């Protein structure tokens, strides 16, 4: 089962939508790569790279989305949710790059404490 998907894109999310659906936290001291973080009900959106020099920040994807597919009944439902984070008709699946994919597996009899 897929536990977490991280997607990146050079497009910025719809900030107005994010403000309505969640709370945006600003990193004022450049301790994180992205200036803004927004936790939503089914995803976390990080956007606007700012930690490094202006030139380096422009080479980094503008937005990163962390999402868990377990919250959706289908791929199309998840995709629609992601598109809502942007201006729906200004983004396409080809605008995203998969940057991380976590797989979860329950293995019976596998010891968790290695003592």
N, C-alpha and C positions, 0 to 999 in steps of 0.2 A: 504494500500500500504506500502511496506517496504521502509523506508527512508534511513537507513544506516545499514550496516553489518560490524562487526569487527571480524576478524579471527586471531587466533594466531597459531604459529607453532614453533617447536624447530629447524627447518631448517632455514638457512640464505638465503636471496635472492641473485640473481645474480647481484652483484654490478656493473659489467661492463654494463649490460643491463640498470640498473637504471641510471647510469651516462649518457648513450646515450639518454634516454627518459625523463629525468628530472634533477633536480639539488639536490644534496645531501647537507644537512645542518648538520654540526657537532656541538654537544653540548660539548664544551670544559670545562665547569665548573660544570658538573654533576648536573644541575638544573632539568633535565628531566630523566625519567626512562631509555629511550633509547638514545644511543650515536648519532645515525644517523636518520635523517628524510628526506624522499624524496617525494616531491609532484609531482604526475604524472597527466596526463589529466583526468583519471577516478578513481584514487585511491591515498591514502597516505600510504606510507610504512615506518614503524618505525622498526629499528633493532639494535641489539647489546646492551643488557642491561648493564648499567655501573654505575648506581646511588648508589647502595648499595655495600656491601662487595662482594668479588669475589665468595664466597660460595652462597650467596643469589642470585646474578646475574645469576649463573648457573642453579638455580632452576626456573627462569623466562623464559617464552617462548622467543626464540631468535628474533622472528619477529612478528609484529602486522600489519595487513592490514585493513584499513578503506576504505570501498567501498560503492557506492550507485548503486543499481541495475537498476535505471532509465536510466543509460547510455548504457544499453545492451538490445538487442532484445530477448534474451533467456538465460536460465540458462547455456547452453553449451557455449555460447559466453562469458559470464562472467567467467566461469571456465577456458576457454582457456586463457583469459586475465591474470587471476591469475597465471596460470601455467607458462606463459611467464616471470613472475617476478622471477622465480626460474629456475633452469636447468630443462627444460620441462619434461624430462623423469625420473628425480630423485625424483619427488614428486607425491603424490597420495592424493586423497580427504580425506583419513583416517589420513593424517598427520596434518590436520587442526582441530582446536577446535573453535566453535562459542563462542565468549566471549561477544558479545553485538548485539542486534537486536532492532532497533528503528522502530516503526510503526508510520506512518503518516496517519491521518484521517481528512477529512474535515467534520465538523458537522455543518449543517445549523442552524442558530439561536442561536449558542452557544456564549455567551458574552465573549469577550477577555479582556475587561477592568473590573476589579473587584473593582475599585475605592475605 
